[in-house]
Amino acid sequence: MALDCLDRHLQKTLSRGRVAVSRPAGCEQLPLYLFDPSVLEGPLSHDEAQAVVAEPAYWSFCWASGQVLASWILANPQWVAGKRVLDFGAGSGVVSVAAAKAGAREVIACDLDEAALDAVAANAELNGVSVSLCRDWDVRPEDIEVITAADVLYDPDNRPLLQVFRSAAPRVLLADSRVKNLGDEAYRLLTTVEACTWPDLNEFEEFNRVRVYLAGE
């Protein structure tokens, strides 16, 4: 079962870990298997905390930018409908699922984390859509028409991705809450939306302000 598979992934770093079906506040249309905070009945032990920090299960949370981009795509399906879409750094798969729901011809979820790809597959099945999986950007399928990416600029070393995305597809939809100025005029700001990670990690308020950008046609 998908649930058991995801629980096993979580329990590699947090023995009490498990997922549960939840609807993120910023994109309530999509149910997702996400971290179940009710398992944390007390503080983490030192060993648990060390393990979680060393190998965080990013896929088990639905980050603010992912929720906002997914919700925006569902409200504006014309940007992906009939297109071959690659979702870079897919994480939980919320954007991948949204693109499939919005009528994309094909959605490819790309993530280096094997557990994240299992989460994408589980969440796609939960929402009744089909999503292909890609474990390596360098071996991605050809003829990608739209690239989606959310919360991938958290590391300054990732900033060159902005140009990489534009070179790889004629259209890029990007959501980010970490970088106030992308420094790339090809990306046009479409909207700014307030959202928070789900389950809520009580991050700084500035990280709850998500900007959605469009580059290309």
Accessible surface in RSA format (square Angstrom, percent):
REM  Atomic radii and reference values for relative SASA: ProtOr
REM  Chains: A
REM  Algorithm: Lee & Richards
REM  Probe-radius: 1.40
REM  Slices: 20
REM RES _ NUM      All-atoms   Total-Side   Main-Chain    Non-polar    All polar
REM                ABS   REL    ABS   REL    ABS   REL    ABS   REL    ABS   REL
RES MET A   1   173.89  90.0 116.21  76.9  57.68 137.3  96.77  82.3  77.12 102.2
RES ALA A   2    35.49  32.6  17.96  27.7  17.53  39.9  25.11  35.4  10.38  27.5
RES LEU A   3    58.37  32.5  57.49  41.1   0.89   2.2  57.49  40.4   0.89   2.4
RES ASP A   4    66.96  46.9  65.34  65.0   1.61   3.8  13.04  30.7  53.92  53.8
RES CYS A   5    34.37  26.0  33.60  37.5   0.76   1.8  10.82  27.4  23.55  25.4
RES LEU A   6     0.79   0.4   0.79   0.6   0.00   0.0   0.79   0.6   0.00   0.0
RES ASP A   7    25.14  17.6  25.14  25.0   0.00   0.0   5.94  14.0  19.21  19.2
RES ARG A   8   146.79  61.6 142.28  72.5   4.51  10.7  67.60  92.4  79.19  48.0
RES HIS A   9    31.59  17.3  23.26  16.2   8.33  21.3  19.79  20.4  11.80  13.7
RES LEU A  10     6.13   3.4   6.08   4.3   0.06   0.1   6.13   4.3   0.00   0.0
RES GLN A  11    81.43  45.5  64.43  47.1  17.00  40.5  13.83  29.4  67.60  51.3
RES LYS A  12   153.15  74.7 114.53  70.3  38.63  92.0  87.48  78.7  65.68  70.0
RES THR A  13    21.43  15.2  14.79  15.0   6.64  15.8  13.39  18.0   8.04  12.2
RES LEU A  14     9.01   5.0   9.00   6.4   0.01   0.0   9.01   6.3   0.00   0.0
RES SER A  15    85.99  72.7  63.64  84.9  22.36  51.5  48.19 102.6  37.81  53.0
RES ARG A  16    81.67  34.3  66.85  34.1  14.83  35.3  57.80  79.0  23.87  14.5
RES GLY A  17     0.39   0.5   0.00   N/A   0.39   0.5   0.00   0.0   0.39   0.9
RES ARG A  18   107.84  45.3 107.84  55.0   0.00   0.0  31.37  42.9  76.46  46.3
RES VAL A  19     5.83   3.8   0.00   0.0   5.83  14.0   0.00   0.0   5.83  15.8
RES ALA A  20    38.27  35.2  33.75  52.1   4.52  10.3  37.95  53.4   0.32   0.9
RES VAL A  21    82.28  54.1  54.91  49.7  27.37  65.9  54.91  47.7  27.37  74.2
RES SER A  22    29.90  25.3  22.60  30.2   7.30  16.8  20.60  43.9   9.30  13.0
RES ARG A  23   127.10  53.4 114.32  58.3  12.77  30.4  41.72  57.0  85.37  51.7
RES PRO A  24     0.00   0.0   0.00   0.0   0.00   0.0   0.00   0.0   0.00   0.0
RES ALA A  25    57.76  53.1  36.75  56.7  21.01  47.8  37.87  53.3  19.89  52.7
RES GLY A  26    26.49  32.7   0.00   N/A  26.49  32.7  15.94  43.7  10.55  23.6
RES CYS A  27     1.37   1.0   0.00   0.0   1.37   3.2   1.30   3.3   0.06   0.1
RES GLU A  28   108.73  62.4 102.91  77.9   5.82  13.9  26.10  50.5  82.64  67.5
RES GLN A  29   100.31  56.1  76.81  56.1  23.49  55.9  56.89 121.1  43.41  32.9
RES LEU A  30     2.51   1.4   2.51   1.8   0.00   0.0   2.51   1.8   0.00   0.0
RES PRO A  31    19.70  14.4  19.70  18.0   0.00   0.0  19.70  16.3   0.00   0.0
RES LEU A  32     0.00   0.0   0.00   0.0   0.00   0.0   0.00   0.0   0.00   0.0
RES TYR A  33    33.50  15.6  33.50  19.1   0.00   0.0   3.77   2.8  29.73  36.6
RES LEU A  34     0.35   0.2   0.00   0.0   0.35   0.9   0.00   0.0   0.35   0.9
RES PHE A  35    16.10   8.1  12.95   8.0   3.15   8.2  12.95   7.8   3.15   9.0
RES ASP A  36    20.40  14.3  19.12  19.0   1.28   3.0   1.46   3.4  18.94  18.9
RES PRO A  37    73.22  53.4  65.42  59.6   7.79  28.3  65.68  54.2   7.54  46.9
RES SER A  38    68.38  57.8  46.43  62.0  21.95  50.6  55.08 117.3  13.29  18.6
RES VAL A  39    11.18   7.4   2.74   2.5   8.44  20.3   7.60   6.6   3.58   9.7
RES LEU A  40    72.70  40.5  50.50  36.1  22.20  55.8  50.51  35.5  22.19  59.7
RES GLU A  41   163.72  94.0 121.86  92.2  41.86  99.7  47.95  92.7 115.78  94.5
RES GLY A  42    31.03  38.3   0.00   N/A  31.03  38.3  25.87  71.0   5.16  11.6
RES PRO A  43   130.15  94.9 106.07  96.7  24.08  87.5 118.31  97.7  11.84  73.6
RES LEU A  44    63.89  35.6  40.67  29.1  23.22  58.4  40.67  28.6  23.22  62.5
RES SER A  45    56.23  47.5  44.58  59.5  11.65  26.8  51.11 108.8   5.12   7.2
RES HIS A  46   136.69  74.7 122.74  85.3  13.95  35.7  86.80  89.5  49.89  58.1
RES ASP A  47   111.94  78.4 105.06 104.6   6.88  16.3  34.86  82.1  77.08  76.9
RES GLU A  48    25.01  14.4  22.91  17.3   2.10   5.0  16.75  32.4   8.26   6.7
RES ALA A  49    34.78  32.0  33.79  52.1   0.99   2.3  34.75  48.9   0.03   0.1
RES GLN A  50   105.45  59.0 101.31  74.0   4.14   9.9  20.99  44.7  84.46  64.1
RES ALA A  51    33.28  30.6  24.38  37.6   8.91  20.3  32.55  45.8   0.73   1.9
RES VAL A  52    47.44  31.2  47.05  42.6   0.39   0.9  47.33  41.1   0.11   0.3
RES VAL A  53   117.18  77.1  99.92  90.5  17.26  41.6 104.84  91.1  12.34  33.5
RES ALA A  54    77.25  71.0  43.12  66.5  34.13  77.6  53.74  75.7  23.51  62.3
RES GLU A  55   124.62  71.5 115.82  87.6   8.80  21.0  35.83  69.3  88.79  72.5
RES PRO A  56    46.70  34.0  36.79  33.5   9.91  36.0  37.19  30.7   9.50  59.1
RES ALA A  57    20.39  18.7   9.57  14.8  10.82  24.6  13.21  18.6   7.18  19.0
RES TYR A  58   128.08  59.8 126.81  72.1   1.28   3.3  92.84  69.8  35.25  43.5
RES TRP A  59     5.83   2.3   4.81   2.3   1.02   2.4   0.42   0.2   5.42   8.8
RES SER A  60     0.41   0.3   0.41   0.5   0.00   0.0   0.00   0.0   0.41   0.6
RES PHE A  61    34.63  17.3  33.30  20.6   1.33   3.5  33.30  20.2   1.33   3.8
RES CYS A  62     0.90   0.7   0.00   0.0   0.90   2.1   0.90   2.3   0.00   0.0
RES TRP A  63    58.46  23.5  55.97  27.1   2.49   5.8  54.19  28.9   4.27   6.9
RES ALA A  64     2.91   2.7   2.25   3.5   0.65   1.5   2.25   3.2   0.65   1.7
RES SER A  65     0.00   0.0   0.00   0.0   0.00   0.0   0.00   0.0   0.00   0.0
RES GLY A  66     6.39   7.9   0.00   N/A   6.39   7.9   6.13  16.8   0.26   0.6
RES GLN A  67     0.38   0.2   0.38   0.3   0.00   0.0   0.00   0.0   0.38   0.3
RES VAL A  68     5.75   3.8   3.37   3.0   2.39   5.7   4.86   4.2   0.90   2.4
RES LEU A  69     0.00   0.0   0.00   0.0   0.00   0.0   0.00   0.0   0.00   0.0
RES ALA A  70     0.00   0.0   0.00   0.0   0.00   0.0   0.00   0.0   0.00   0.0
RES SER A  71    32.02  27.1  31.20  41.6   0.82   1.9   6.05  12.9  25.97  36.4
RES TRP A  72    38.76  15.6  33.36  16.1   5.40  12.7  27.31  14.6  11.45  18.6
RES ILE A  73     0.08   0.0   0.08   0.1   0.00   0.0   0.08   0.1   0.00   0.0
RES LEU A  74    41.96  23.4  22.16  15.9  19.80  49.8  22.63  15.9  19.33  52.0
RES ALA A  75    78.70  72.4  43.72  67.5  34.97  79.6  54.51  76.8  24.19  64.1
RES ASN A  76    36.72  25.3  36.54  35.3   0.19   0.4   0.15   0.4  36.58  35.4
RES PRO A  77    52.17  38.0  52.17  47.6   0.00   0.0  52.17  43.1   0.00   0.0
RES GLN A  78   115.16  64.4  94.81  69.3  20.35  48.5  59.95 127.6  55.21  41.9
RES TRP A  79    57.65  23.1  57.58  27.9   0.07   0.2  54.02  28.8   3.63   5.9
RES VAL A  80     0.02   0.0   0.02   0.0   0.00   0.0   0.02   0.0   0.00   0.0
RES ALA A  81    45.46  41.8  33.57  51.8  11.89  27.0  33.84  47.7  11.62  30.8
RES GLY A  82    46.27  57.1   0.00   N/A  46.27  57.1  31.13  85.4  15.14  33.9
RES LYS A  83    56.53  27.6  56.53  34.7   0.00   0.0  15.95  14.4  40.59  43.2
RES ARG A  84    48.30  20.3  48.30  24.6   0.00   0.0   2.19   3.0  46.11  27.9
RES VAL A  85     0.07   0.0   0.07   0.1   0.00   0.0   0.07   0.1   0.00   0.0
RES LEU A  86     0.10   0.1   0.10   0.1   0.00   0.0   0.10   0.1   0.00   0.0
RES ASP A  87     2.89   2.0   2.89   2.9   0.00   0.0   0.20   0.5   2.70   2.7
RES PHE A  88    37.82  18.9  37.58  23.3   0.24   0.6  37.58  22.8   0.24   0.7
RES GLY A  89    32.55  40.1   0.00   N/A  32.55  40.1  16.25  44.6  16.30  36.5
RES ALA A  90     9.42   8.7   0.00   0.0   9.42  21.4   0.87   1.2   8.55  22.6
RES GLY A  91    16.73  20.6   0.00   N/A  16.73  20.6  16.73  45.9   0.00   0.0
RES SER A  92     5.46   4.6   2.41   3.2   3.05   7.0   0.06   0.1   5.40   7.6
RES GLY A  93     0.00   0.0   0.00   N/A   0.00   0.0   0.00   0.0   0.00   0.0
RES VAL A  94     6.23   4.1   6.23   5.6   0.00   0.0   6.23   5.4   0.00   0.0
RES VAL A  95     5.04   3.3   4.93   4.5   0.11   0.3   4.93   4.3   0.11   0.3
RES SER A  96     0.05   0.0   0.00   0.0   0.05   0.1   0.05   0.1   0.00   0.0
RES VAL A  97     0.00   0.0   0.00   0.0   0.00   0.0   0.00   0.0   0.00   0.0
RES ALA A  98     0.00   0.0   0.00   0.0   0.00   0.0   0.00   0.0   0.00   0.0
RES ALA A  99     0.26   0.2   0.26   0.4   0.00   0.0   0.26   0.4   0.00   0.0
RES ALA A 100    20.27  18.6   6.05   9.3  14.22  32.4   6.83   9.6  13.44  35.6
RES LYS A 101   102.47  50.0  69.79  42.8  32.68  77.8  28.65  25.8  73.81  78.6
RES ALA A 102    12.10  11.1   0.00   0.0  12.10  27.5   6.84   9.6   5.26  13.9
RES GLY A 103    41.22  50.8   0.00   N/A  41.22  50.8  30.46  83.6  10.76  24.1
RES ALA A 104    16.54  15.2   0.00   0.0  16.54  37.6   0.00   0.0  16.54  43.8
RES ARG A 105   149.28  62.7 113.66  57.9  35.61  84.8  65.32  89.3  83.96  50.9
RES GLU A 106    49.90  28.6  44.03  33.3   5.87  14.0  24.97  48.3  24.93  20.4
RES VAL A 107     2.92   1.9   1.15   1.0   1.77   4.3   1.15   1.0   1.77   4.8
RES ILE A 108     1.74   1.0   1.74   1.3   0.00   0.0   1.74   1.3   0.00   0.0
RES ALA A 109     0.00   0.0   0.00   0.0   0.00   0.0   0.00   0.0   0.00   0.0
RES CYS A 110     4.90   3.7   4.62   5.2   0.28   0.7   0.00   0.0   4.90   5.3
RES ASP A 111    21.98  15.4  17.72  17.6   4.26  10.1   4.86  11.4  17.12  17.1
RES LEU A 112   158.25  88.1 131.10  93.8  27.15  68.2 131.28  92.2  26.97  72.6
RES ASP A 113    57.26  40.1  49.52  49.3   7.74  18.3  26.83  63.1  30.43  30.4
RES GLU A 114    87.13  50.0  83.73  63.3   3.40   8.1  49.89  96.5  37.24  30.4
RES ALA A 115    10.63   9.8   9.96  15.4   0.66   1.5   9.96  14.0   0.66   1.8
RES ALA A 116     2.10   1.9   2.10   3.2   0.00   0.0   2.10   3.0   0.00   0.0
RES LEU A 117     0.34   0.2   0.34   0.2   0.00   0.0   0.34   0.2   0.00   0.0
RES ASP A 118    42.65  29.9  38.22  38.0   4.43  10.5   4.00   9.4  38.65  38.5
RES ALA A 119     0.01   0.0   0.01   0.0   0.00   0.0   0.01   0.0   0.00   0.0
RES VAL A 120     0.00   0.0   0.00   0.0   0.00   0.0   0.00   0.0   0.00   0.0
RES ALA A 121    45.24  41.6  36.28  56.0   8.96  20.4  40.27  56.7   4.97  13.2
RES ALA A 122     4.96   4.6   1.48   2.3   3.48   7.9   3.59   5.1   1.37   3.6
RES ASN A 123     0.00   0.0   0.00   0.0   0.00   0.0   0.00   0.0   0.00   0.0
RES ALA A 124     4.31   4.0   4.31   6.6   0.00   0.0   4.31   6.1   0.00   0.0
RES GLU A 125   133.62  76.7 114.65  86.7  18.97  45.2  48.91  94.6  84.71  69.2
RES LEU A 126    59.10  32.9  30.94  22.1  28.15  70.8  37.85  26.6  21.24  57.2
RES ASN A 127    12.42   8.6   2.09   2.0  10.33  24.9   6.41  15.4   6.01   5.8
RES GLY A 128    68.30  84.2   0.00   N/A  68.30  84.2  36.71 100.7  31.59  70.8
RES VAL A 129    31.84  21.0  12.73  11.5  19.11  46.1  21.87  19.0   9.97  27.0
RES SER A 130    99.51  84.1  78.96 105.4  20.56  47.4  50.32 107.2  49.19  68.9
RES VAL A 131    20.22  13.3   0.00   0.0  20.22  48.7   0.43   0.4  19.80  53.7
RES SER A 132    46.79  39.5  37.66  50.3   9.13  21.0  24.14  51.4  22.65  31.7
RES LEU A 133    62.09  34.6  33.17  23.7  28.92  72.7  33.17  23.3  28.92  77.8
RES CYS A 134    10.24   7.7   5.53   6.2   4.71  11.1   7.43  18.8   2.81   3.0
RES ARG A 135   118.21  49.6 108.64  55.4   9.57  22.8  49.88  68.2  68.33  41.4
RES ASP A 136    56.35  39.5  56.02  55.8   0.33   0.8  13.47  31.7  42.88  42.8
RES TRP A 137    38.84  15.6  36.62  17.7   2.22   5.2  27.92  14.9  10.93  17.7
RES ASP A 138   117.61  82.4  88.54  88.1  29.08  68.8  24.04  56.6  93.57  93.3
RES VAL A 139   109.11  71.8  82.92  75.1  26.18  63.1  90.50  78.6  18.61  50.5
RES ARG A 140    76.53  32.1  61.74  31.5  14.78  35.2   6.76   9.2  69.77  42.3
RES PRO A 141    41.91  30.5  28.70  26.2  13.21  48.0  40.39  33.3   1.52   9.5
RES GLU A 142   139.07  79.8 129.12  97.7   9.95  23.7  51.93 100.4  87.14  71.1
RES ASP A 143   113.60  79.6  92.97  92.5  20.64  48.8  32.90  77.4  80.70  80.5
RES ILE A 144    10.04   5.7   2.93   2.2   7.11  17.1   2.93   2.1   7.11  19.3
RES GLU A 145    50.86  29.2  49.66  37.6   1.20   2.9  21.06  40.7  29.80  24.3
RES VAL A 146     0.82   0.5   0.82   0.7   0.00   0.0   0.82   0.7   0.00   0.0
RES ILE A 147     0.57   0.3   0.57   0.4   0.00   0.0   0.57   0.4   0.00   0.0
RES THR A 148     0.10   0.1   0.10   0.1   0.00   0.0   0.00   0.0   0.10   0.1
RES ALA A 149     0.00   0.0   0.00   0.0   0.00   0.0   0.00   0.0   0.00   0.0
RES ALA A 150    15.17  14.0   6.37   9.8   8.81  20.0   6.37   9.0   8.81  23.3
RES ASP A 151    24.98  17.5  17.69  17.6   7.29  17.2  15.29  36.0   9.69   9.7
RES VAL A 152     9.89   6.5   9.45   8.6   0.44   1.1   9.58   8.3   0.31   0.8
RES LEU A 153     4.10   2.3   0.28   0.2   3.82   9.6   0.29   0.2   3.82  10.3
RES TYR A 154   145.25  67.8 118.91  67.7  26.33  68.5  78.98  59.4  66.26  81.7
RES ASP A 155    54.16  37.9  50.97  50.7   3.20   7.6   9.52  22.4  44.64  44.5
RES PRO A 156   101.24  73.8  91.55  83.5   9.69  35.2  92.97  76.8   8.27  51.4
RES ASP A 157   119.41  83.6  98.49  98.0  20.92  49.5  28.64  67.4  90.77  90.5
RES ASN A 158    36.88  25.4  35.15  34.0   1.72   4.1   1.78   4.3  35.10  33.9
RES ARG A 159    87.18  36.6  84.51  43.1   2.67   6.4  31.26  42.7  55.92  33.9
RES PRO A 160    86.19  62.8  75.63  68.9  10.57  38.4  85.49  70.6   0.71   4.4
RES LEU A 161    32.38  18.0  32.02  22.9   0.36   0.9  32.02  22.5   0.36   1.0
RES LEU A 162     5.47   3.0   5.47   3.9   0.00   0.0   5.47   3.8   0.00   0.0
RES GLN A 163    91.22  51.0  90.74  66.3   0.49   1.2  51.51 109.6  39.71  30.1
RES VAL A 164    58.06  38.2  54.18  49.1   3.88   9.3  57.47  49.9   0.60   1.6
RES PHE A 165     0.04   0.0   0.04   0.0   0.00   0.0   0.04   0.0   0.00   0.0
RES ARG A 166    85.98  36.1  65.76  33.5  20.22  48.2  13.79  18.8  72.19  43.8
RES SER A 167    86.18  72.8  43.66  58.3  42.52  98.0  40.87  87.0  45.31  63.5
RES ALA A 168    24.81  22.8   1.55   2.4  23.25  52.9   8.51  12.0  16.29  43.2
RES ALA A 169     7.84   7.2   0.00   0.0   7.84  17.8   4.12   5.8   3.72   9.9
RES PRO A 170    69.74  50.8  52.33  47.7  17.41  63.3  65.62  54.2   4.12  25.6
RES ARG A 171    25.86  10.9  25.78  13.1   0.08   0.2   0.83   1.1  25.03  15.2
RES VAL A 172     0.92   0.6   0.92   0.8   0.00   0.0   0.92   0.8   0.00   0.0
RES LEU A 173     0.05   0.0   0.05   0.0   0.00   0.0   0.05   0.0   0.00   0.0
RES LEU A 174     0.00   0.0   0.00   0.0   0.00   0.0   0.00   0.0   0.00   0.0
RES ALA A 175     0.08   0.1   0.00   0.0   0.08   0.2   0.00   0.0   0.08   0.2
RES ASP A 176     0.19   0.1   0.19   0.2   0.00   0.0   0.19   0.5   0.00   0.0
RES SER A 177     5.45   4.6   1.49   2.0   3.96   9.1   0.00   0.0   5.45   7.6
RES ARG A 178    75.07  31.5  49.66  25.3  25.41  60.5  13.85  18.9  61.23  37.1
RES VAL A 179    15.96  10.5  13.12  11.9   2.84   6.8  15.89  13.8   0.07   0.2
RES LYS A 180   146.60  71.5 124.57  76.4  22.03  52.5  71.68  64.5  74.92  79.8
RES ASN A 181   115.86  79.9 104.00 100.5  11.86  28.6  33.78  81.3  82.08  79.3
RES LEU A 182    10.06   5.6   4.24   3.0   5.82  14.6   4.24   3.0   5.82  15.7
RES GLY A 183    68.77  84.8   0.00   N/A  68.77  84.8  32.59  89.4  36.18  81.0
RES ASP A 184    29.16  20.4  18.07  18.0  11.09  26.2  11.81  27.8  17.35  17.3
RES GLU A 185   182.03 104.5 145.98 110.4  36.05  85.8  68.68 132.8 113.35  92.5
RES ALA A 186    42.09  38.7  17.86  27.6  24.23  55.1  30.55  43.0  11.54  30.6
RES TYR A 187    13.70   6.4   0.02   0.0  13.68  35.6   0.02   0.0  13.68  16.9
RES ARG A 188   140.54  59.0 135.14  68.9   5.40  12.9  68.25  93.3  72.28  43.8
RES LEU A 189    92.96  51.8  70.06  50.1  22.91  57.6  70.06  49.2  22.91  61.6
RES LEU A 190    49.88  27.8  16.20  11.6  33.67  84.7  19.06  13.4  30.81  82.9
RES THR A 191    42.72  30.4  34.09  34.6   8.63  20.6  20.33  27.3  22.39  33.8
RES THR A 192    65.32  46.5  37.46  38.0  27.86  66.4  28.01  37.6  37.31  56.4
RES VAL A 193    60.27  39.7  56.16  50.8   4.11   9.9  60.27  52.4   0.00   0.0
RES GLU A 194   107.17  61.5  85.91  65.0  21.26  50.6  62.41 120.7  44.77  36.5
RES ALA A 195    15.22  14.0   1.46   2.3  13.76  31.3  14.33  20.2   0.89   2.4
RES CYS A 196    37.44  28.3  33.96  37.9   3.48   8.2   8.82  22.4  28.61  30.9
RES THR A 197     1.50   1.1   0.88   0.9   0.62   1.5   0.30   0.4   1.21   1.8
RES TRP A 198    78.11  31.3  78.11  37.8   0.00   0.0  74.65  39.8   3.46   5.6
RES PRO A 199    17.72  12.9  15.12  13.8   2.60   9.5  17.72  14.6   0.00   0.0
RES ASP A 200    75.80  53.1  52.68  52.4  23.13  54.7  20.78  48.9  55.02  54.9
RES LEU A 201    77.57  43.2  54.01  38.6  23.56  59.2  57.92  40.7  19.66  52.9
RES ASN A 202   132.44  91.3 101.90  98.5  30.54  73.5  33.26  80.0  99.18  95.9
RES GLU A 203    43.14  24.8  23.10  17.5  20.04  47.7  20.35  39.4  22.79  18.6
RES PHE A 204   150.07  75.1 142.95  88.5   7.13  18.5 148.51  90.0   1.57   4.5
RES GLU A 205   140.36  80.6 135.04 102.2   5.31  12.7  51.02  98.7  89.34  72.9
RES GLU A 206    81.79  47.0  75.23  56.9   6.56  15.6  18.36  35.5  63.43  51.8
RES PHE A 207    45.26  22.6  44.03  27.3   1.23   3.2  44.03  26.7   1.23   3.5
RES ASN A 208    27.44  18.9  27.44  26.5   0.00   0.0   5.87  14.1  21.57  20.8
RES ARG A 209    92.57  38.9  92.57  47.2   0.00   0.0  22.63  30.9  69.94  42.4
RES VAL A 210     0.00   0.0   0.00   0.0   0.00   0.0   0.00   0.0   0.00   0.0
RES ARG A 211    27.43  11.5  27.43  14.0   0.00   0.0   3.69   5.0  23.74  14.4
RES VAL A 212     0.00   0.0   0.00   0.0   0.00   0.0   0.00   0.0   0.00   0.0
RES TYR A 213    14.99   7.0  14.99   8.5   0.00   0.0  11.10   8.3   3.89   4.8
RES LEU A 214     7.16   4.0   5.49   3.9   1.67   4.2   5.49   3.9   1.67   4.5
RES ALA A 215     0.99   0.9   0.21   0.3   0.78   1.8   0.79   1.1   0.20   0.5
RES GLY A 216    54.68  67.4   0.00   N/A  54.68  67.4  28.81  79.1  25.87  57.9
RES GLU A 217   114.41  65.7  81.21  61.4  33.20  79.1  62.23 120.4  52.18  42.6
END  Absolute sums over single chains surface
CHAIN  1 A    10279.3       8046.0       2233.4       5495.5       4783.8
END  Absolute sums over all chains
TOTAL         10279.3       8046.0       2233.4       5495.5       4783.8
